[in-house]
Amino acid sequence: MFDPNRFISDRARAVDASGIRRVFDLAAKLKDPINFSIGQPDFDVPDVVKQAAIAAIEKGINRYTVTQGTRELNQRVTDLIATEFSNWQPASASNSEPRTLNSELSFSTLITSGVSGGLVLALMTCVGPGDEVLIPDPGFVMYKHLVRLVGATPVLVDTYPDFQLTAKRLEKHITPRTKLILFNSPANPTGVVATEQTCKELVELADKHNLLLLSDEIYDEFCYEKISRADGTKKCPSPGTYSDRILVLRGFSKTYGMTGWRLGYAVGPSAIIEQMTKLQQYTFVCAPSMVQVAGVIALETDMSQHVAAYEEKRNTLLAALRPAYDITTPGGAFYAFPQVPAHLNLTGQQFVERAIEKNLLIIPGNVFSNRDTHFRISYACNEATLERGINILLDLASRVL
């Protein structure tokens, strides 16, 4: 008798269904839920970016691109990185140019199918059976599962209560098997932004132990604690300021509301990017062609008004909830990660169940963490929804159960 379960691998069975996805499924069954669960902007793709994609489709730009992505988008990303990180040298630049970093590296770029696609390729390229990858706890749900899928071992590093992935916290977990540090700032689920000093010390730690630092910077534009860069602009703190011996992943999904368009990029040492490109050829093939055309326009589009609006929403949320909840200040992204009030005597999961009974959708902290003491709020919503959700959270915190 044919049994489909016989064909499911241990690798697949080892991955749990996303707790976030379960909440999304529940949302579909509720009438007019107050949705604080979804991790995507509530604004639409800018019209100029939409029109660029439409024009590309109508011009017949609907076929494969080269695996590494279009020349135009790669060049735009290369220029952006070389300007922001003035000590990074593009692979195409002359080797006779002066170097200020103690490195003989050059960097290359790869256009990926979102940052998620970049993560898959990076981990497939850089780690495997016998390797350990250091991951923040709490951290993005995908990290530990992708590490396991490539045969490596995720090692969770506790970052409570301030959620800073510091060199001191990491170093005690380093073993001879450690190969990679997975870093995320601004962070999901906490919204915490790493300080300049933390970024610098992480680079020094990676150099000391000969580790690769992978910096997931998908929320880099949604940063409310920006610092001045070499080009005169203000940007989110990044390890890239201090080293070209790292791998940086960025994307378009959050900044431009392009979550369904699947576009991102990886920049880092050319030898690593070349291998990621080779693996992309046999997996994703290439990022969507018309979206790459639109991506060039997106990088020239000012999104500062949306970022400022989200900072205001963050301020509104903190001002309202701080009297009732312990919340580490989220310096970026569009998340907050409050602790369940101790007097309620509830786990994060139990608290979320109470919230859902009130038609409020939030994510339990144990989706992101070994602990079940917190919950994630996404304030990527309109002001009316934000106010309704805040009122329910205040009501829940005031109850004695």
Secondary structure, 3 states (H helix, E strand, C coil): CCCHHHHCCHHHHCCCCCHHHHHHHHHCCCCCCEECCCCCCCCCCCHHHHHHHHHHHHCCCCCCCCCCCCHHHHHHHHHHHHHHCCCCCECCCCCCCCCCCCCCCCEEEEEECHHHHHHHHHHHHHCCCCCEEEEEECCCCHHHHHHHHCCCEEEEEECCCCCCCCHHHHHCCCCCCEEEEEEECCCCCCCCCCCHHHHHHHHHHHHHHCCEEEEECCCCCCECCCEECCCCCEECCCHHHCCCCEEEEEECCCCCCCCCCCCEEEEEEHHHHHHHHHHHHCCCCCCCHHHHHHHHHHCCCCCHHHHHHHHHHHHHHHHHHCCCCECCCCCECCEECCECCHHHCCCHHHHHHHHHHCCEECEEHHHCCCCCCEEEEECCCCHHHHHHHHHHHHHHHHCCC
